[in-house]
């Protein structure tokens, strides 16, 4: 799948907007906000829990987000 925002940048699409016209089709839009995807992620939302919306976490990367109220990094030190 090629994101329309990228295709528009290289001239392969007229617009970078998603097919529903909500906003530019970028990774965060497709995974977190797009109507197309919203019917699918029930299990993903449950699994992610409070981490839903943390794009780095959802893609399997390290997150620099802090826990409330301790403000400690949710994934621990970067060296880990």
DSSP file (Angstrom, degrees, kcal/mol; ACC not computed):
  #  RESIDUE AA STRUCTURE BP1 BP2  ACC     N-H-->O    O-->H-N    N-H-->O    O-->H-N    TCO  KAPPA ALPHA  PHI   PSI    X-CA   Y-CA   Z-CA
    1    1 A X              0   0    0      0, 0.0     2,-0.5     0, 0.0     0, 0.0   0.000 360.0 360.0 360.0 128.7    0.0    0.0    0.0
    2    2 A X        -     0   0    0      4,-0.0     2,-0.3     3,-0.0     3,-0.0  -0.897 360.0-121.5-103.8 132.6    1.4    3.4   -0.9
    3    3 A X    >>  -     0   0    0     -2,-0.5     4,-2.1     1,-0.1     3,-0.8  -0.532  14.0-134.4 -74.1 134.6    0.2    6.4    1.1
    4    4 A X  H 3> S+     0   0    0     -2,-0.3     4,-2.8     1,-0.3     5,-0.2   0.812 103.1  63.6 -60.1 -31.4   -1.5    9.0   -1.0
    5    5 A X  H 3> S+     0   0    0     20,-1.4     4,-1.3    11,-0.4    -1,-0.3   0.906 108.4  42.2 -61.2 -39.1    0.4   11.8    0.7
    6    6 A X  H <> S+     0   0    0     -3,-0.8     4,-1.6    19,-0.4    -2,-0.2   0.920 112.9  52.3 -71.1 -44.6    3.6   10.3   -0.7
    7    7 A X  H  <>S+     0   0    0     -4,-2.1     5,-2.5     1,-0.2     6,-1.0   0.867 108.1  51.9 -60.9 -36.4    2.1    9.6   -4.1
    8    8 A X  H ><5S+     0   0    0     -4,-2.8     3,-0.9     4,-0.2    -1,-0.2   0.884 105.6  55.6 -66.9 -37.4    0.9   13.2   -4.4
    9    9 A X  H 3<5S+     0   0    0     -4,-1.3    -1,-0.2     1,-0.2    -2,-0.2   0.856 111.8  42.5 -63.1 -34.9    4.5   14.4   -3.6
   10   10 A X  T 3<5S-     0   0    0     -4,-1.6    -1,-0.2    -3,-0.0    -2,-0.2   0.383 118.8-110.1 -94.9   4.6    5.9   12.4   -6.5
   11   11 A X  T < 5S+     0   0    0     -3,-0.9    -3,-0.2    -4,-0.3    -4,-0.1   0.592  87.3 116.5  83.5  11.2    3.1   13.4   -8.8
   12   12 A X  S   <S+     0   0    0     -5,-2.5     2,-0.3    -6,-0.2    -4,-0.2   0.636  79.2  34.7 -85.9 -15.1    1.4   10.0   -9.0
   13   13 A X  S    S-     0   0    0     -6,-1.0    -2,-0.2    -9,-0.1    -1,-0.1  -0.967  72.9-135.4-134.3 150.4   -1.8   11.3   -7.4
   14   14 A X  S    S+     0   0    0     -2,-0.3     2,-0.3     1,-0.1    -1,-0.1   0.883  90.2  24.8 -70.2 -38.5   -3.6   14.6   -7.6
   15   15 A X        -     0   0    0      2,-0.1    -1,-0.1     1,-0.1    -7,-0.1  -0.924  58.2-146.5-131.4 151.4   -4.2   14.8   -3.9
   16   16 A X        +     0   0    0     -2,-0.3     9,-3.4    -8,-0.1   -11,-0.4   0.379  65.3 118.2 -92.3   2.0   -2.7   13.4   -0.7
   17   17 A X  B    S-A   24   0A   0      7,-0.3     7,-0.3   -13,-0.2    -2,-0.1  -0.366  72.0-107.6 -70.5 148.2   -6.1   13.2    1.0
   18   18 A X    >   -     0   0    0      5,-2.4     3,-2.3     1,-0.1    -1,-0.1  -0.250  38.3 -99.3 -66.9 164.9   -7.4    9.9    2.1
   19   19 A X  T 3  S+     0   0    0      1,-0.3    -1,-0.1     2,-0.1    -2,-0.1   0.709 125.8  55.4 -64.1 -18.1  -10.3    8.5    0.0
   20   20 A X  T 3  S-     0   0    0      3,-0.1    -1,-0.3     0, 0.0    -2,-0.0   0.498 108.3-127.3 -90.0  -4.6  -12.7    9.7    2.7
   21   21 A X  S <  S+     0   0    0     -3,-2.3    -2,-0.1     2,-0.2     3,-0.1   0.618  70.6 126.2  74.1  13.5  -11.4   13.2    2.3
   22   22 A X  S    S-     0   0    0      1,-0.2     2,-0.3     2,-0.0    -5,-0.1   0.960  77.5 -43.4 -69.9 -52.2  -10.7   13.6    6.0
   23   23 A X  S    S-     0   0    0     -7,-0.1    -5,-2.4     3,-0.0    -1,-0.2  -0.931  84.2 -44.3-164.8 178.4   -7.1   14.6    6.0
   24   24 A X  B     -A   17   0A   0     -2,-0.3     2,-1.3    -7,-0.3    -7,-0.3  -0.318  60.3-115.2 -59.3 139.9   -3.8   13.8    4.3
   25   25 A X        +     0   0    0     -9,-3.4   -20,-1.4     4,-0.1   -19,-0.4  -0.662  58.7 145.8 -83.4  94.2   -3.2   10.1    4.2
   26   26 A X     >  -     0   0    0     -2,-1.3     4,-2.5   -21,-0.1     5,-0.2  -0.749  64.1 -94.1-120.7 169.9   -0.1    9.6    6.4
   27   27 A X  H  > S+     0   0    0     -2,-0.2     4,-2.6     1,-0.2     5,-0.3   0.915 123.8  48.9 -54.6 -49.9    0.7    6.7    8.7
   28   28 A X  H  >>S+     0   0    0      1,-0.2     4,-2.2     2,-0.2     5,-0.5   0.887 112.0  49.8 -60.9 -38.9   -0.8    8.2   11.8
   29   29 A X  I  >>S+     0   0    0      3,-0.2     5,-2.2     2,-0.2     4,-2.2   0.955 112.7  46.0 -63.7 -49.2   -4.0    9.1   10.0
   30   30 A X  I  <5S+     0   0    0     -4,-2.5    -2,-0.2     1,-0.2     7,-0.2   0.917 120.6  37.8 -62.0 -44.9   -4.4    5.5    8.5
   31   31 A X  I  <5S+     0   0    0     -4,-2.6    -1,-0.2    -5,-0.2    -2,-0.2   0.813 131.5  21.7 -78.6 -30.1   -3.7    3.8   11.8
   32   32 A X  I  <5S+     0   0    0     -4,-2.2    -3,-0.2    -5,-0.3    -2,-0.2   0.707 131.8  17.0-114.6 -23.7   -5.4    6.1   14.3
   33   33 A X  I  <<S+     0   0    0     -4,-2.2    -3,-0.2    -5,-0.5    -4,-0.1   0.604  80.6 115.0-131.1 -13.7   -8.1    8.2   12.6
   34   34 A X     >< -     0   0    0     -5,-2.2     4,-1.6    -6,-0.2     3,-0.3  -0.381  57.9-138.8 -72.0 138.3   -9.2    6.9    9.2
   35   35 A X  H  > S+     0   0    0      1,-0.2     4,-0.6     2,-0.2    -1,-0.1   0.849 103.1  60.5 -60.2 -35.5  -12.8    5.7    8.8
   36   36 A X  H  4 S+     0   0    0      1,-0.2     3,-0.4     2,-0.2    -1,-0.2   0.902 112.1  37.2 -58.7 -42.3  -11.5    2.8    6.7
   37   37 A X  H >> S+     0   0    0     -3,-0.3     3,-2.1     1,-0.2     4,-1.3   0.716  96.8  81.1 -84.5 -23.8   -9.4    1.5    9.5
   38   38 A X  H 3< S+     0   0    0     -4,-1.6    -1,-0.2     1,-0.3    -2,-0.2   0.727  87.9  56.7 -62.2 -22.3  -11.8    2.3   12.4
   39   39 A X  T 3< S+     0   0    0     -4,-0.6    -1,-0.3    -3,-0.4     3,-0.2   0.642 110.0  47.0 -80.7 -12.3  -13.9   -0.8   11.8
   40   40 A X  T X4 S+     0   0    0     -3,-2.1     3,-0.6     1,-0.1     2,-0.4   0.857  91.1  70.3 -96.6 -40.5  -10.9   -3.1   12.2
   41   41 A X  T 3X  +     0   0    0     -4,-1.3     4,-3.7     1,-0.2     5,-0.3   0.148  54.9 113.9 -82.5  23.4   -8.8   -2.2   15.3
   42   42 A X  H 3> S+     0   0    0     -2,-0.4     4,-2.1     1,-0.2    -1,-0.2   0.944  87.9  39.4 -56.1 -48.9  -11.1   -3.3   18.1
   43   43 A X  H <> S+     0   0    0     -3,-0.6     4,-2.7     2,-0.2    -1,-0.2   0.900 116.1  52.0 -66.6 -39.7   -8.6   -6.0   19.2
   44   44 A X  H  > S+     0   0    0     -4,-0.3     4,-2.6     2,-0.2     5,-0.2   0.919 109.5  49.5 -62.5 -43.7   -5.7   -3.7   18.5
   45   45 A X  H  X S+     0   0    0     -4,-3.7     4,-2.0     1,-0.2    -1,-0.2   0.915 112.6  47.6 -60.8 -43.2   -7.3   -0.9   20.7
   46   46 A X  H  < S+     0   0    0     -4,-2.1    -2,-0.2    -5,-0.3    -1,-0.2   0.920 113.4  47.4 -64.9 -43.3   -7.9   -3.4   23.5
   47   47 A X  H  < S+     0   0    0     -4,-2.7    -2,-0.2     1,-0.2    -1,-0.2   0.897 114.6  46.0 -65.1 -41.2   -4.3   -4.8   23.3
   48   48 A X  H >< S+     0   0    0     -4,-2.6     3,-2.6    -5,-0.2    -1,-0.2   0.801  83.9 168.8 -73.6 -29.0   -2.8   -1.3   23.2
   49   49 A X  G >< S+     0   0    0     -4,-2.0     3,-1.8     1,-0.3    -1,-0.2  -0.279  71.9   0.2  55.0-126.8   -4.9    0.0   26.1
   50   50 A X  G 3  S+     0   0    0      1,-0.3    -1,-0.3    -4,-0.1    -2,-0.1   0.620 128.1  69.1 -69.1 -11.3   -3.7    3.3   27.4
   51   51 A X  G X   +     0   0    0     -3,-2.6     3,-2.5    -6,-0.1    -1,-0.3   0.466  68.2 124.1 -86.4  -1.3   -0.9    3.2   24.7
   52   52 A X  T <  S+     0   0    0     -3,-1.8     3,-0.1     1,-0.3    -7,-0.0  -0.401  73.6  31.1 -59.4 130.8   -3.5    3.7   21.9
   53   53 A X  T 3  S+     0   0    0      1,-0.2     2,-1.3    -2,-0.1    -1,-0.3   0.217  85.4 116.3 101.6 -13.7   -2.4    6.7   20.0
   54   54 A X    <>  -     0   0    0     -3,-2.5     4,-2.3     1,-0.2     3,-0.3  -0.732  46.5-171.4 -87.6  91.4    1.3    6.1   20.7
   55   55 A X  H  > S+     0   0    0     -2,-1.3     4,-1.7     1,-0.3     6,-0.2   0.849  80.6  55.0 -57.3 -39.9    2.4    5.5   17.1
   56   56 A X  H  4>S+     0   0    0      1,-0.2     5,-3.2     2,-0.2    -1,-0.3   0.928 110.4  46.1 -59.7 -45.6    5.9    4.4   18.0
   57   57 A X  H >45S+     0   0    0     -3,-0.3     3,-1.7     1,-0.2    -2,-0.2   0.925 110.5  52.7 -62.3 -46.3    4.5    1.8   20.3
   58   58 A X  H 3<5S+     0   0    0     -4,-2.3    -1,-0.2     1,-0.3    -2,-0.2   0.793 110.4  48.3 -63.2 -28.8    2.0    0.6   17.7
   59   59 A X  T 3<5S-     0   0    0     -4,-1.7    -1,-0.3    -5,-0.2    -2,-0.2   0.360 122.8-105.0 -93.5   5.0    4.7    0.2   15.2
   60   60 A X  T < 5S+     0   0    0     -3,-1.7    -3,-0.2     1,-0.2    -2,-0.1   0.625  78.4 125.4  86.8  14.7    6.9   -1.8   17.6
   61   61 A X      < -     0   0    0     -5,-3.2     2,-0.3    -6,-0.2    -1,-0.2  -0.343  67.3 -81.7 -99.5-178.2    9.4    1.0   18.4
   62   62 A X        -     0   0    0     -2,-0.1     2,-0.4     2,-0.0    -1,-0.1  -0.650  41.9-148.7 -82.9 136.7   10.7    2.7   21.5
   63   63 A X        -     0   0    0     -2,-0.3    12,-0.6     2,-0.1    13,-0.0  -0.889  15.3-159.1-110.6 138.9    8.5    5.5   22.9
   64   64 A X        +     0   0    0     -2,-0.4     2,-0.1    10,-0.1    -1,-0.1   0.231  54.0 126.1 -95.0  13.2    9.7    8.6   24.7
   65   65 A X        -     0   0    0      8,-0.1     9,-2.6     1,-0.1    10,-0.4  -0.428  53.6-135.2 -73.6 147.5    6.3    9.1   26.4
   66   66 A X  B     -B   73   0B   0      7,-0.3     7,-0.3     8,-0.1     2,-0.2  -0.747  14.6-115.4-103.0 150.6    6.2    9.4   30.2
   67   67 A X     >  -     0   0    0      5,-3.1     4,-3.6    -2,-0.3     2,-0.4  -0.567  43.1 -95.8 -79.6 145.9    3.8    7.7   32.5
   68   68 A X  T  4 S+     0   0    0      1,-0.2    -1,-0.0    -2,-0.2     0, 0.0  -0.872  99.7   6.5 -97.4 136.3    1.4    9.9   34.5
   69   69 A X  T  4 S+     0   0    0     -2,-0.4    -1,-0.2     0, 0.0    -2,-0.0  -0.982 133.1  47.0 -95.8  -1.1    1.9   10.9   37.4
   70   70 A X  T  4 S-     0   0    0      2,-0.1    -2,-0.2     1,-0.1     3,-0.1   0.754  84.2-146.8 -76.3 -22.8    5.5    9.5   37.7
   71   71 A X     <  +     0   0    0     -4,-3.6     2,-0.2     1,-0.2    -3,-0.1   0.661  46.1 146.3  62.7  19.1    6.7   10.9   34.4
   72   72 A X        -     0   0    0     -5,-0.2    -5,-3.1     1,-0.1    -1,-0.2  -0.596  62.7 -91.2 -80.1 148.5    9.0    7.8   34.0
   73   73 A X  B >   -B   66   0B   0     -7,-0.3     3,-1.4    -2,-0.2    -7,-0.3  -0.385  29.3-139.5 -62.4 131.0    9.5    6.6   30.4
   74   74 A X  T 3  S+     0   0    0     -9,-2.6    -1,-0.1     1,-0.3    -8,-0.1   0.783 103.3  41.5 -65.8 -27.4    6.9    3.9   29.6
   75   75 A X  T 3  S-     0   0    0    -12,-0.6    -1,-0.3   -10,-0.4    -2,-0.1   0.271 112.9-123.7-101.8  11.1    9.4    1.8   27.7
   76   76 A X    <   -     0   0    0     -3,-1.4    -1,-0.3     3,-0.0    -2,-0.1  -0.219  59.6 -13.8  77.3-171.6   12.2    2.4   30.3
   77   77 A X    >   -     0   0    0      1,-0.1     3,-1.7    -3,-0.1    -5,-0.0  -0.304  63.8-121.9 -65.8 148.3   15.6    3.8   29.5
   78   78 A X  T 3  S+     0   0    0      1,-0.3    -1,-0.1     2,-0.1   -16,-0.0   0.798 109.6  65.1 -59.8 -31.3   16.6    4.0   25.8
   79   79 A X  T 3         0   0    0      1,-0.3    -1,-0.3     0, 0.0    -2,-0.1   0.705 360.0 360.0 -65.9 -19.2   19.7    1.8   26.5
   80   80 A X    <         0   0    0     -3,-1.7    -1,-0.3    -5,-0.1    -2,-0.1   0.475 360.0 360.0 -59.4 360.0   17.4   -1.1   27.3
